Amino acid sequence: MAQGGLNIGVVIFQLLMIISIIGIPLLIVAALLVISKRNKRLIRIEEKLDKLIEGKIKIHSSFFTKKEQ
């Protein structure tokens, strides 16, 4: 084997290691951002549903009170 030559296997290994060192933290950050956005979206949906339910309860309660009077 050549002593001073550029070994392609070593170059490929080094590139894979650099990509993994940079890529793993990026994947973790991306996953956290996705989870955060999903949680915020769920909270907004819950608030909208609560408003809809409150509106229906008010409509139903006013309907029943009008009938009784």
ZIPEWO-V813655 format. One record per backbone hydrogen bond with DSSP energy under -0.5 kcal/mol. NH is the residue of the N-H (numbers start at 1). CO is the residue of the C=O. If there is no record, write none. Layout:
NH_CO / NH_CO
//
This chain:
7_5 / 8_6 / 11_7 / 12_8 / 13_9 / 14_10 / 15_11 / 16_12 / 17_13 / 18_14 / 19_15 / 20_16 / 21_17 / 22_18 / 23_19 / 24_20 / 25_21 / 26_22 / 27_23 / 28_24 / 29_25 / 30_26 / 31_27 / 32_28 / 33_29 / 34_30 / 35_31 / 36_32 / 37_33 / 38_34 / 39_35 / 40_36 / 41_37 / 42_38 / 43_39 / 44_40 / 45_41 / 46_42 / 47_43 / 48_44 / 49_45 / 50_46 / 51_47 / 52_48 / 53_49 / 54_50 / 55_51 / 56_52 / 57_53 / 58_54 / 59_55 / 60_56 / 61_57 / 62_58 / 63_59 / 64_60 / 65_61 / 66_62 / 67_63 / 68_64 / 69_65
//
